[in-house]
Amino acid sequence: MLPKDPFVLLSTVNTKLRDEYESLDALCAALDTDRAELEEKLAAVGYTYDPARNAFR
C-alpha cells in the first residue's frame, strides 16, 4: 500500500523507481496501482513523471 500524503508518496515512489522498477508501468503493475491516479496525485503537488530519468520531477 502506498502512502496517502503526497510528499511521502513522492519519496516512496521515486525510491522504488530507482531501486526496484525499470518504469512507472512496472511499478504500477507490481503494486496493483492505477497509473493515472498516481500521476494525478503527484501532479497536484507539482510533479510529473520523466520516463528518461524514471522519476517524478
Residue, then its C-alpha position, 0 to 999 in steps of 0.5 A: m500500500l502506498p502512502k496517502d500524503p503526497f510528499v511521502l508518496l513522492s519519496t516512496v515512489n521515486t525510491k522504488l523507481r530507482d531501486e526496484y522498477e525499470s518504469l512507472d508501468a512496472l511499478c504500477a503493475a507490481l503494486d496493483t496501482d492505477r497509473a493515472e491516479l498516481e500521476e494525478k496525485l503527484a501532479a497536484v503537488g507539482y510533479t510529473y513523471d520523466p520516463a528518461r530519468n524514471a522519476f517524478r520531477 
